[in-house]
């Protein structure tokens, strides 16, 4: 399905908050288990860079997912302070808006599955990975080229920062001072 890129850019210009789902967005949907029965989840390194780029340039980043020690560790490693282990995504999203004093129009949600669609329908800019499920794919204002767990946050960071005129200043800052 072809999405209107010009409309997506206009929506992206207003974004002050990006909320991510995890499973199918920041990780693929594979779940590995050790011989001891511990779950292991794999993350894409470049997504951490993308999330940090957004935060460095003034865009709030939040993650809402079910309880997961591995996801909590990854978010701590990246420096995501707004990490919520909640089942009721819409309720947590509403609390975030109130806490930050922003509107739906200023929020972006990245999801891939029916459980994400309630928030995706509310936000000003909804995004889905290229391998999202049909309903999320249809609701999304913009579809990434990357599949879930393969750099979705990094791709979105560049798109948002470009739309807001912040990508080149970010690159200049990183090239001059390092990361």
N, C-alpha and C positions, 0 to 999 in steps of 0.2 A: 504494500500500500504506500503510495507516494504521499508524503506530508509536505505542507506548505512551509518552506524554509524561511521565507521572509516573515511570515507570521510568528514562527518560532523565535527568530532573532528579536522581534519586537517584544515578545513576552519575556525573553531572557534578559533584556535590558533592565527590567524592574526587579529582578530577583535579589533578595537580601538573605534568604534562608534556603538551604538545600537539605532535604531529608532523604536518607537512603534506607531502603530495605537491605537485607544482607543476602539471604539465600536466593541465588539466581540473579543477583545484581553485583554485590561485592565479592561473592564467591560463586563458583558454578554450583550446580545442584548435586554434585557428587559428595557422598559422605563416606569417609574411610574409618575403619576401626582397627585399633592395635590388637594384638593377641590378648591383651589384658582387658579388652572391651571398651577402651577409651575412644571417643569420637575425635577425629582429626578433620579440620577444615583448612583448605588451602586458599590463600589470598594472593592477589596480584600486587606486586610491589609498586607498580606505576599508579595504582589507585591511591595509595598513601600519598604519593607526590601530588596527585590531583587534588585530594582533599586538603592537603596543606597549602597548596597554591590558593585555593578559594579562601581558606581561613586567613592567610597572610594578606590577601587583598580585600578583606572586610566582609566576606560572605560567611554567614554562620553555617555550620555544618552539624547535622544531627543524624543519628542512626536509631531506628526503632525496629527491634526484632524480638524474638522469643529468647528466653534465658539460654545463655551459651557462654561458658568459661573461655572458650577459644576466641570468640568474637570480642568479649570484654578485653582480653589480653591484646588483641590486634588494635582495638580502638585506643587503648591506653598507649600502645607503642606509637601510634600515629599522632596522638595528642588530641583526639576527639573528646571534648568534655561533655558534650550533649549526647550521651549514649544511654538509651533506655531499653530495658528488657520488659516489654509490655506485649500483651496479646491484643489489647484494644487500641489499635493504631489511630483511629479517628479521634478518640478521647485524648490521647497523648499529643497528637498534632494540635488540637484545639488549645491545650494547655500551653504548648510552645508558642503559639501565636499570641496568646494573652501575655505570657511572660516577656516576650520580645517586643510587644507592641507593634506587631506588623499584621498585614491583611493577607487574605488568601492570594490575592493578586501578586504579592511580593514573595510568595513561597513556591518552591519547586519540590516535587516528589519524584523519586526514581523507584519504580517497582516493576515486577515482572509477572505477577500472579493475581488471581481474583482477590486474595486477602489485602492487596494493595490498592484495589480499585476505588474503595470508598474515599481515601485521601486523594488519589489521582484525579478524581472528579471534582474535588474542591479547589485544588491549587491553581494558581495562575499559569503555571508551566509544568506539565507532566511529561515525564521521560520514561522510556522503556528500552531495555537492551534489545539487540537485534533478534535474540532467541526467546523473547517474552512470549507468554501464553496469549492466545487470541484476544481475549477481552482487554487485557492491559495494553496490548499492541494497538488495538482499535481506539482506546481512550487517549493514548499518548499524543502530545503535541509534537514530539520529536523522538525519533528512533536512533539510537547510537549505531554506528557501524560495528562496534565491538559487542561480543556476546557477554553474558553475565560471567563475572569472575575473570575477565580477560582485558580489563582496562576501561570499563564503563565510566568510572569516576574521573579518570584522567582525561578521557575524551570530552566529557561534560564540562570539566573545569576550563579547558581551552575554549570551548564553545561559549560558555557564559562570560568568561573574561574578555574574549574577543568582542562579544556583543556590547559589553559595558565599557569598552575602550581601556581595559586594564591588563590585557595580555602582554603587550609590549613593555609597559612599565614593570610587570612581574619579571619578564625575561631579562630586562636590563638589570634589575635588582639582583637576580640570581647570578647572572654572568659577571657582575661587578664584585659581589660580596660572597658568592658561594651559597651553599644551601645550609 
